[in-house]
């Protein structure tokens, strides 16, 4: 690359960036893919969680307690 080929930076607004990306072939392909709704009947029943967290409250408490215990142990 020759230094004279380098162009100065130009500020691009979010709107302009979105328009350019959507006109690009990758943006169009992504738009087409996201436009199709996900068919839950074709996926494995255990692939998606039905709870807000992937683990139960008991498991979260157990993991946090173990982490805190290790922290206290390392500080003593």
N, C-alpha and C positions, 0 to 999 in steps of 0.2 A: 504494500500500500504506500502510495506517495502522500506526503503531508499536505499537498495542495488539494487532494481529493476530499479531505475531511471538511464537512460542512459544520457550521456552528449549531449549537443546540437551539431548539425552538420550543417554546412553551405550547403544550397541547392541552386543551380543556378536556374534561371527562366526557362531555357530550361528543366532541370531535373524535376522541379515541374510540368511543363506543360505535360511532357511525362507521369509522374506518375498519374496525374489527369485524363488525357485522357484514360489511361488504366484502371482506376477505373470505376465501373459500373455507378456511377452518372455522370461522365464525358462523358461516352459513350452515356448515355441517353440524356444528354444535347446536345451533338453533333448531335444526330439523330433529336431532336426537332428543333434545329436551322437550320438544313439542309433543312427543308421543308419551302417553301416560304409562306408568309402570304397571305391568300385569302381575299381580300378586299370586295368581294361581300357577304361574310358571316357575316360581321360586321355591326354594326349600323352606319348610315351615319354621325352621330354627335359624334361618339366615337373618331375619329381621327381629329386633327386640320389640316387645309390646309394652315394655315399661319405660319410664323416663330415664332410668339408669340401667346399664347392662347387668348390674349385680344387685343383690338384695341389701337392705340396710344392715343386716347382721354381718354380711361379708365386708361391707365398707367399714363398719366399726372394728372388725377383726384386723383388717389391713392397716387402718389408721393407728390402732393400739400397738400393733407390732412395730410400726415405723417410729412411734413415739418412744417405745421401750428401747429400741436400738439407739435413738438419739440420746435418751437419758443415760444409757449404758456407756456411750462413747464420751459423754461429757463428764462422767464421774471418774 
